[in-house]
Amino acid sequence: MEDSNAGKGQPSKGPLTTSSRVGREATKRPCGPPVQQLRRPQTTHASTQPSRSRRARLPWLRARSGPASALRRRGQAGPGRSAVSGCEHRADRGVRVLRGDLERSSVRSAEMAKSTQLIDNEVFRAYATYAAIVLLKMMLMSLITAYFRITRKAFVNPEDPASFAKGDSAKKFLRTDADVERVRRGHLNDLENIVPFFGIGLLYALCGPDLSTALLHFRIFAGARILHTFAYLIPLPQPSRGLSWAVGYAVTISMAYKVLSKALYL
């Protein structure tokens, strides 16, 4: 029975012996080397293993990958980040410069507005008008003095009479003249009164008085100084010169009192 089945190539269904199990296991296994031997051995690429020159650079690589390098990379993440930070810095600087220019322009505009407001003030305009009048009158006294010196041939400096005479004959022109001295005294009196009016009148105009009162002060002072000049040059009999001086002086004192009574700060 077993021989017939074996001849037909069919396995026997009877009890299996040890030799028969070994034979079956051998028939089940594939021919050739084991599977583990067919696997390709894992080899490490040459680039993954640091070469000798790369081993020499390892400390440098570790230094670049240290905490200091990390901090640098954190603040500057590549050239793009550096370019952006540079643009931001320039933009901030431009904003600061523009802000400073705007502040300076605003200060200048405020100053110009104050000056324009001061010019529009009628009291200040009245003061500027009469101050210019009395200053021009005082400058005119210098020309009158020169005129009297030339016409009277009375000079003080030795080189002045050189156009009239030379040598010892020119010394006779080095003298004083009554008319020249009178003009000089009038000029000195203008300096003593107009210069204080120029300062005190400005403070008085800035105190904000009434326009009518300010005009009264300025007109009386200018009229008094002009009358005083005529009284000196003509000359007019006294007490014309003394009264004209006293009136102008009283106007200056009145303006000074107004300034102190309104803006006294002790």
HELIX and SHEET records of a PDB file:
HELIX    1   1 GLU A    2  GLY A    7  1                                   6    
HELIX    2   2 THR A   18  LYS A   28  1                                  11    
HELIX    3   3 VAL A   35  LEU A   38  1                                   4    
HELIX    4   4 ARG A   52  ARG A   64  1                                  13    
HELIX    5   5 PRO A   67  GLY A   75  1                                   9    
HELIX    6   6 GLY A   78  ASP A  120  1                                  43    
HELIX    7   7 GLU A  122  ARG A  152  1                                  31    
HELIX    8   8 ASP A  160  SER A  163  5                                   4    
HELIX    9   9 GLY A  167  PHE A  173  5                                   7    
HELIX   10  10 ALA A  178  LEU A  206  1                                  29    
HELIX   11  11 LEU A  211  LEU A  233  1                                  23    
HELIX   12  12 SER A  240  ALA A  263  1                                  24    
END                                                                             
